[in-house]
C-alpha cells in the first residue's frame, strides 16, 4: 500500500504546485472496481485545469508511471487521468460543483 501512497503524494503535490483548489483524496477501495483512490481537484479556468493535468502527468512520468487513459483534455472542463488504481479528476470549478463526486463517494 505504500506504493499507492507515494503516488498519491506525487499527484497531490503536482496539483498544489499549480494552485489546484481543494484537493481531496477519497479511498474507494472495496467500493469501486475501477480504482482504490480518487483524487479530485479543481481549477478556476481552462488553462489552469490543463496546467494541473500537465503537472500531474509530468510528475508521474518522471516516476516511471505513465497514465493509462487521459480524457477531456481538449475541453478542460473535466479531465480524467487513469493511473490504474488511482483516478485523478481535474475539474473546472463549475463542473466540480455540478457533478459533486465528493458527495457521491464520501457518503458511501
LINFEN-V481176 format. One record per pair of residues at least 12 apart in sequence whose C-alpha atoms are under 10 Angstrom apart, sorted by sequence separation. I is the first residue (numbers start at 0). J is the second residue. D is the distance in Angstrom with one decimal. If there is no record, write none. Layout:
I;J;D / I;J;D
This chain:
10;22;9.9 / 11;23;8.5 / 24;36;6.7 / 25;37;5.1 / 26;38;8.9 / 68;80;5.8 / 69;81;6.5 / 77;89;5.6 / 78;90;6.4 / 88;100;9.2 / 11;24;8.4 / 24;37;5.8 / 25;38;6.3 / 56;69;9.5 / 67;80;7.6 / 68;81;5.1 / 69;82;9.4 / 76;89;8.0 / 77;90;4.4 / 78;91;8.8 / 23;37;8.0 / 24;38;4.5 / 25;39;8.0 / 66;80;6.5 / 67;81;5.5 / 68;82;7.6 / 75;89;8.3 / 76;90;5.6 / 77;91;6.3 / 23;38;5.6 / 24;39;6.5 / 65;80;9.9 / 66;81;5.6 / 67;82;5.8 / 68;83;8.9 / 75;90;7.5 / 76;91;4.9 / 77;92;9.3 / 8;24;9.9 / 22;38;7.0 / 23;39;5.1 / 24;40;9.0 / 65;81;9.2 / 66;82;4.8 / 67;83;6.8 / 75;91;7.0 / 76;92;8.4 / 77;93;9.9 / 7;24;8.0 / 22;39;5.7 / 23;40;6.5 / 52;69;9.2 / 65;82;7.3 / 66;83;7.7 / 72;89;9.6 / 74;91;9.9 / 76;93;8.4 / 77;94;6.9 / 21;39;7.9 / 22;40;4.5 / 23;41;9.8 / 64;82;7.6 / 65;83;9.9 / 68;86;9.6 / 69;87;9.6 / 70;88;9.9 / 71;89;9.4 / 76;94;6.4 / 77;95;7.9 / 20;39;9.2 / 21;40;5.8 / 22;41;7.4 / 53;72;9.6 / 64;83;9.8 / 66;85;9.7 / 71;90;9.8 / 76;95;8.7 / 19;39;9.6 / 20;40;5.8 / 21;41;6.8 / 52;72;8.1 / 66;86;9.6 / 19;40;6.0 / 20;41;5.1 / 21;42;9.1 / 77;98;9.8 / 18;40;9.8 / 19;41;5.7 / 20;42;5.9 / 49;71;9.7 / 18;41;9.2 / 19;42;5.5 / 20;43;8.0 / 49;72;6.7 / 52;75;9.2 / 59;82;9.0 / 14;38;9.8 / 18;42;7.8 / 19;43;8.5 / 48;72;8.7 / 49;73;8.6 / 56;80;8.3 / 14;39;9.6 / 15;40;9.2 / 17;42;8.9 / 18;43;9.6 / 49;74;9.2 / 50;75;9.8 / 55;80;8.7 / 14;40;7.3 / 48;74;9.8 / 49;75;6.2 / 52;78;7.3 / 56;82;9.8 / 11;38;7.8 / 14;41;8.9 / 45;72;9.3 / 48;75;6.0 / 49;76;9.2 / 51;78;9.6 / 52;79;8.6 / 10;38;8.2 / 11;39;9.3 / 14;42;9.5 / 19;47;8.0 / 45;73;9.3 / 47;75;8.8 / 48;76;7.6 / 49;77;9.7 / 52;80;7.8 / 7;36;8.2 / 11;40;8.8 / 18;47;8.3 / 19;48;8.1 / 45;74;7.6 / 46;75;7.7 / 48;77;8.2 / 49;78;8.0 / 7;37;9.3 / 17;47;7.4 / 18;48;9.9 / 45;75;5.2 / 48;78;7.8 / 7;38;7.9 / 17;48;9.0 / 19;50;9.4 / 44;75;8.4 / 45;76;6.7 / 3;35;8.8 / 4;36;9.5 / 17;49;9.9 / 18;50;9.6 / 19;51;6.8 / 44;76;8.7 / 45;77;9.5 / 55;87;8.9 / 3;36;8.6 / 17;50;6.8 / 18;51;8.1 / 42;75;9.6 / 14;48;9.6 / 16;50;9.9 / 17;51;5.6 / 42;76;9.3 / 55;89;10.0 / 16;51;8.2 / 17;52;9.3 / 41;76;9.4 / 42;77;10.0 / 52;87;8.8 / 14;50;8.9 / 15;51;8.4 / 17;53;9.6 / 41;77;8.8 / 52;88;9.2 / 13;50;9.7 / 14;51;5.5 / 17;54;7.4 / 40;77;9.9 / 41;78;9.8 / 52;89;7.0 / 13;51;7.0 / 14;52;8.0 / 16;54;8.1 / 17;55;9.5 / 51;89;7.5 / 52;90;9.9 / 13;52;8.7 / 14;53;9.6 / 15;54;9.7 / 16;55;9.7 / 51;90;9.8 / 13;53;8.9 / 14;54;7.1 / 15;55;10.0 / 39;79;9.6 / 49;89;8.5 / 10;51;9.6 / 13;54;5.4 / 14;55;6.7 / 38;79;9.9 / 48;89;6.4 / 49;90;9.6 / 10;52;9.6 / 12;54;9.2 / 13;55;5.3 / 38;80;9.7 / 47;89;9.9 / 48;90;6.6 / 49;91;9.6 / 12;55;8.5 / 13;56;8.8 / 47;90;9.8 / 48;91;6.3 / 10;54;8.4 / 11;55;8.2 / 13;57;8.6 / 37;81;9.7 / 47;91;8.5 / 48;92;9.2 / 9;54;10.0 / 10;55;5.5 / 13;58;6.7 / 45;90;9.0 / 46;91;9.7 / 9;55;7.7 / 10;56;8.5 / 12;58;8.9 / 13;59;9.2 / 36;82;9.9 / 44;90;9.3 / 45;91;6.7 / 10;57;9.8 / 34;81;8.8 / 36;83;9.7 / 37;84;8.7 / 38;85;7.4 / 39;86;8.5 / 40;87;8.0 / 41;88;8.2 / 42;89;7.5 / 43;90;8.8 / 44;91;6.2 / 45;92;9.7 / 10;58;7.2 / 33;81;9.4 / 34;82;8.6 / 35;83;8.8 / 36;84;6.5 / 37;85;5.8 / 38;86;6.3 / 39;87;6.1 / 40;88;6.4 / 41;89;5.4 / 42;90;6.3 / 43;91;6.0 / 44;92;7.9 / 9;58;6.6 / 10;59;7.4 / 34;83;6.6 / 35;84;5.2 / 36;85;4.8 / 37;86;5.0 / 38;87;4.7 / 39;88;4.8 / 40;89;5.1 / 41;90;4.5 / 42;91;5.1 / 43;92;5.8 / 44;93;9.6 / 9;59;7.2 / 33;83;7.6 / 34;84;4.3 / 35;85;6.0 / 36;86;6.4 / 37;87;5.9 / 38;88;6.0 / 39;89;6.0 / 40;90;6.2 / 41;91;5.4 / 42;92;5.7 / 43;93;8.4 / 33;84;7.0 / 34;85;5.4 / 35;86;8.2 / 36;87;8.4 / 37;88;7.3 / 38;89;8.2 / 39;90;7.6 / 40;91;8.7 / 41;92;5.3 / 42;93;9.2 / 6;58;9.4 / 7;59;9.9 / 32;84;9.3 / 33;85;8.5 / 34;86;6.5 / 40;92;8.6 / 41;93;8.8 / 6;59;7.6 / 9;62;8.8 / 33;86;8.3 / 41;94;8.7 / 42;95;9.4 / 41;95;6.9 / 40;95;8.3 / 41;96;9.6 / 6;62;8.6 / 28;84;9.0 / 39;95;8.7 / 27;84;9.9 / 6;64;8.7 / 27;85;9.6 / 26;85;9.5 / 25;85;9.9 / 24;85;9.8 / 39;100;8.2 / 24;86;10.0 / 39;101;8.0 / 24;87;9.2 / 37;100;9.4 / 38;101;9.8 / 37;101;9.4 / 23;88;9.9 / 22;88;9.9 / 22;89;9.4 / 37;104;9.0 / 20;89;9.8 / 19;89;8.8 / 20;90;9.5 / 19;90;9.6 / 20;91;9.7 / 21;92;9.9 / 20;92;8.3 / 31;104;9.5 / 30;104;8.7 / 10;85;9.7 / 14;89;9.0 / 25;100;9.8 / 6;82;9.2 / 11;87;9.7 / 25;101;7.9 / 10;87;8.3 / 24;101;9.4 / 27;104;7.2 / 30;107;7.9 / 6;84;9.9 / 7;85;7.8 / 23;101;8.2 / 26;104;8.6 / 27;105;8.5 / 6;85;8.4 / 25;104;7.4 / 26;105;8.5 / 7;87;9.6 / 25;105;7.0 / 27;107;8.9 / 3;84;7.8 / 3;85;7.9
